[in-house]
């Protein structure tokens, strides 16, 4: 176990993350900076593998003028915040960690100033440091700047010495990407488990049906009812409540569409039998449902970014980019979003594909196994069925990223 005199920055950060974002909390998401995905965080200062596992996943998220050690979204307990509620959304939290580095003093005051800089885009900011290194001056400065102070002892116990007030702020592209991951539509751990949109469109119909939702889905559409419900949630068709599943406004529109054309949802579900095991593009097989699919898939925020950037690539002479080219292009313009959407969140994958500064290692992108399956397989398949892209997706173990084409089926031409 680490002693009071040997709590380096990665260990301090791991304990702070455990306190703010416990592994048992499902309604939260946090990433640590890519410097902690390396074997060493400073020359000659290795990071134990067990610590890296606790810190994962990694991303290089810019907030303010720099890159905090940790960024996450979660509703925190009252003992960690001066107020326990900020609007309807959980706060975006930034953490700066300071630890022992040999004979040098722990510069907690610098950490306070760094954390304060993040408040331009975060709702709450903390500095975490070993117990005994936090001076009265540092605490006073933290109170004046509205920065929380977390004291970490040798056993990992983390105590809030100062608690911040939650503030409002502007939202940068990087901050928005982390917020998105913490919503029901984020792709951090899971999202789409099925690759045909009909399986998700059927969920609001089955929910509106007089029968039991799961039984109706299993009998009429797909046996993988949990995956269907999960995907429908990610597409914003239904919302999981503690006591029930409910239709969203978008899901209600799917039901109205079915009632207009079939009279009852039962008759509408009858049409789904004709589509089972069909390999045809859905928008060609069932054009009206295809248009509805296009509307639903377009409402998914990740789709909008992908389509806009594919159009820009086409404008710049890259009408049929490969997956590798798309990811490199996206990372230039939306780095945090790209990592979260396309690359698996495991410690090993992020360490392979990103260097300590958060830049991509292009050679690693040629390995299909580093990609997030719900994006490169299921989401791309739905974009194909909606008539948006030209090719289906592929499972990561079968994926050749340097040959996998991401091209718009109907790119616009602005030269006419």
DABELSUL-V14118 format. One record per residue. OMEGA is omega in radians with two decimals (none if undefined). NEAR is the number of other C-alpha atoms within 12 Angstrom. Layout:
OMEGA_NEAR / OMEGA_NEAR
This chain:
3.12_11 / 3.08_20 / -3.11_16 / -3.10_23 / -3.07_24 / 3.04_31 / 3.12_35 / -3.02_38 / -3.13_41 / 3.11_47 / 3.08_45 / -3.13_45 / 3.13_46 / 3.12_45 / 3.11_39 / 3.12_45 / 3.11_45 / -3.12_30 / -3.07_29 / -3.06_42 / -3.10_36 / -3.09_24 / -3.12_19 / -3.10_11 / -3.09_19 / -3.09_19 / -3.12_25 / 3.04_34 / -3.14_42 / 3.05_47 / 3.04_50 / -3.06_46 / -3.05_43 / 3.08_42 / -3.11_37 / 3.04_47 / -3.11_42 / 3.08_36 / 3.13_26 / 3.09_23 / 2.94_27 / 3.12_20 / -3.13_11 / -3.13_11 / -3.10_22 / 3.04_22 / 3.14_28 / -3.14_22 / -3.13_21 / 3.11_17 / 3.11_29 / 3.12_35 / 3.13_30 / -3.10_31 / -3.12_45 / 0.06_39 / -3.07_39 / 3.01_46 / -3.11_49 / -2.97_41 / -3.14_44 / 3.01_37 / -3.08_41 / -3.10_26 / -3.10_17 / -3.02_26 / -3.13_33 / -3.14_45 / -3.14_47 / 3.04_51 / 3.13_54 / 3.14_48 / 3.12_38 / 2.94_36 / -3.08_32 / 3.10_32 / -3.06_20 / -3.11_16 / 3.12_21 / -3.12_33 / 3.09_33 / 2.97_23 / -3.02_21 / -3.11_24 / 3.08_22 / -3.12_21 / -3.11_13 / -3.06_10 / 3.06_22 / -3.07_31 / 2.98_43 / -2.98_47 / 3.07_52 / -3.13_52 / 2.96_52 / -3.14_45 / 3.03_46 / -3.12_42 / -3.13_43 / 3.08_33 / -3.13_24 / -3.06_15 / -3.09_10 / 3.12_14 / 3.10_21 / -3.04_31 / -3.10_26 / -3.12_39 / 3.07_32 / 3.10_26 / 3.09_36 / -3.14_42 / 3.10_33 / 3.13_34 / 3.12_43 / 3.12_38 / -3.10_31 / -3.04_42 / 3.01_41 / -3.09_28 / 3.08_36 / 3.07_43 / 3.12_44 / -3.11_47 / -3.12_49 / 2.84_54 / 3.11_56 / -3.09_59 / 3.13_51 / 3.04_44 / -3.14_31 / 3.11_24 / -3.05_30 / -3.08_34 / 3.06_22 / 3.12_16 / 3.13_16 / 3.14_32 / 3.12_33 / 3.11_21 / -3.14_26 / 3.11_36 / -3.11_26 / -3.09_18 / -3.14_30 / 3.10_33 / 3.08_46 / 3.13_47 / 3.12_47 / 3.10_46 / -3.09_38 / 3.13_42 / -3.03_31 / 3.13_24 / 3.12_20 / 3.11_28 / -3.07_24 / -3.05_30 / 3.09_29 / 3.09_32 / 3.06_31 / 3.14_32 / -3.11_33 / 2.95_39 / 3.08_31 / -3.11_34 / 3.02_29 / -3.08_21 / 2.98_21 / -3.12_18 / 3.07_23 / 3.10_25 / -3.14_23 / 3.14_35 / 3.14_42 / -3.14_32 / 3.13_39 / 3.06_48 / -3.13_38 / -3.12_32 / -3.10_39 / 3.11_35 / 3.12_35 / -3.13_33 / 3.13_35 / -3.04_35 / -3.00_42 / -3.05_39 / -3.13_31 / 3.04_30 / -3.08_36 / 3.12_38 / -3.13_34 / -3.00_35 / 3.06_36 / -3.07_42 / -3.13_47 / -3.11_47 / 3.12_43 / 3.09_44 / -3.12_49 / -3.06_47 / 3.10_49 / 3.08_45 / 3.12_44 / 3.11_46 / 3.13_37 / 3.14_33 / -3.11_26 / 3.13_15 / 3.10_17 / -2.96_18 / -3.10_27 / -3.13_28 / 3.13_20 / 3.12_29 / -3.09_35 / -3.07_25 / -2.96_21 / -2.95_33 / -3.01_35 / -3.12_34 / -3.11_18 / -3.02_24 / 3.13_28 / 3.11_25 / 3.13_28 / 3.13_37 / -3.13_42 / 3.13_33 / 3.10_43 / 3.08_44 / -3.14_37 / 3.11_42 / 3.11_42 / 3.13_36 / 3.11_41 / -3.14_37 / 3.11_29 / 3.02_23 / -3.13_12 / -3.05_7 / -3.06_7 / 3.01_11 / -3.12_24 / 3.09_26 / 2.96_30 / 3.06_25 / 3.10_18 / 3.08_30 / 3.08_36 / 3.11_27 / 3.07_24 / 3.12_37 / 3.13_35 / 3.09_22 / -3.12_25 / -3.13_31 / -3.14_20 / -3.02_15 / -3.05_18 / -3.14_17 / 3.11_15 / 3.09_21 / 3.11_32 / 3.10_29 / 3.10_21 / 3.13_31 / 3.08_36 / 3.13_23 / -3.10_22 / 3.10_35 / -3.11_21 / -3.06_18 / -3.11_26 / 3.08_21 / 3.07_16 / 3.10_16 / -3.09_17 / 3.04_22 / -3.00_30 / -3.10_35 / 3.05_28 / -3.12_19 / -3.11_22 / -2.96_23 / -3.12_17 / 3.07_19 / 3.10_32 / 3.09_29 / 3.08_24 / 3.10_30 / -3.14_41 / 3.13_29 / -3.11_30 / -3.12_37 / 3.13_41 / 3.13_27 / 3.10_23 / -2.97_33 / -3.11_28 / -3.14_34 / -3.08_29 / 3.13_19 / -3.12_25 / -3.09_38 / -3.14_32 / -3.12_25 / 3.05_32 / 3.09_36 / 3.11_30 / 3.10_26 / 3.10_29 / 3.11_25 / -3.08_19 / 3.05_16 / 3.10_14 / -3.05_21 / -3.11_27 / -3.11_29 / 3.01_33 / 3.11_28 / 3.13_39 / 3.14_35 / 3.13_29 / -3.11_39 / 3.11_43 / 3.12_32 / -3.13_29 / -3.08_30 / 3.10_33 / -3.06_18 / -3.10_21 / -2.97_31 / -3.11_33 / 3.13_40 / -3.09_35 / 3.13_42 / -3.10_46 / -3.05_45 / -2.97_39 / -3.03_42 / 3.12_44 / -3.03_36 / -3.11_38 / -3.14_28 / -3.11_31 / -3.12_26 / -3.12_33 / 3.11_42 / 3.12_39 / -2.95_31 / -3.11_39 / 3.03_38 / -3.05_26 / 3.11_27 / 3.13_25 / 3.10_30 / -3.14_28 / 2.94_33 / -2.98_24 / -3.10_23 / -3.11_17 / -3.11_26 / 3.12_35 / -3.14_27 / -3.10_28 / -3.07_31 / 3.13_29 / -3.02_40 / -3.14_39 / -3.04_38 / -3.14_34 / 3.09_37 / -3.01_42 / 3.12_45 / -3.00_36 / -3.13_34 / 3.14_44 / 3.09_40 / 3.12_36 / 3.06_44 / 3.08_43 / -3.11_38 / 3.11_38 / 3.13_40 / -3.08_36 / 3.12_37 / -2.98_33 / -3.03_26 / 3.07_31 / 3.02_33 / 3.12_38 / 3.08_31 / -3.05_28 / -3.11_27 / 3.07_18 / -2.99_18 / 2.97_27 / -3.02_24 / -3.12_34 / 3.09_23 / -3.12_23 / -3.02_32 / 3.02_30 / -3.10_41 / 3.07_37 / 3.09_34 / -3.11_23 / 3.09_18 / 3.13_26 / 3.07_19 / -3.11_15 / 3.12_10 / -3.03_5 / none_4
